[in-house]
Amino acid sequence: MADTTTPERISTGIPGLDEMLRGGYFKGTANVVSGKSGTGKTIFGAQFLHEGTKKGEKTMCIITSEEAKSIVKEMRTSFGWDFDELVEKGLLTFVDITDPSLRLQKSVEIAPSELIKSFKKLVESKIDELHPDRIFIDSVEALYLAIESRYKLRTLIDDVFSVFRRHNVTSVIAVGSMYGLDDMVEYGADSVVKLGRVTAGNNLQRSIYILKIRGSGSINEVRVLNITDNGMSVLAQSPYLESA
């Protein structure tokens, strides 16, 4: 007999985006947010975690390229989100793989594929220890750019995604648009949200659209992505100005 149970949905915490996803992310899925530098990927992931903490969920932020204190400062000054307080309450944990004590930083002694395998083991051990409900990785370029083999890259991406799915953790993985890496990461994801910037006349608008979400329909429109003092939200309008 077929399983007719409706999969649980998880709110992204971004007003307007759950509507585009027809109810939010599916629980336990690996979800990619991609876009060029400065399109809002870090804010997107941080807001996803912040939403979880408001519901009393445990969250984890995995940093691969900058120190955790930079994100903490940015979120506090931009939106008033006190991530230090959330850490103290046990609702948020930072895993900073640039920390020398974790010995995961790139070096001539560590082959790129071995670096990723070590990263996978670290993440899995942290999940087993802390049992987070939500995870945000900011971002995966630092891990995967040095992998030359396309086949090996796909395999290593799938290996990391499988850790999240196996532990029923809902994850958001940020990836930049460079050297085709975003295409490879997006291919293995359960959903992909694309962030961008659109120029229309003298106006520059942030944009957002759903590239895919497995097992669900979505609103197939490019919409305006708005960032204010309250965070990120999606407006029900196109970033393209209609010609007169």
QUIHUSUL-V163041 format. One line per field, one symbol per residue. psi: psi as a letter, one per 40 degrees, with the letter a starting at -180 (. if undefined). burial: # if it has 16 or more other C-alpha atoms within 10 Angstrom, else .. Layout:
BEGIN
psi->???
burial->???
END
This chain:
BEGIN
psi->hihehhihihhdehhdddddefeaihheihhhhiiiheeeddddddddddddddeeihihhhheeiidddddddddddeehgddddddeeehhhhheehddefeiiieehiddddddddddddddddddefidiihhgaedddedehdhdddddddddddddddddefhhihhihighfedddddddeidihhhiahhhhbehhiiiiihdihheiiihgihihhhhaeeaiihifiiehhhi.
burial->........######.###.##.##############..###############...#########..#..##..#...#.#.#..#....########.....##......##.##..##.###..#...###########.##..#.....##.###.######.##########....##..##.##########.......#########....#...######...#####...##....
END
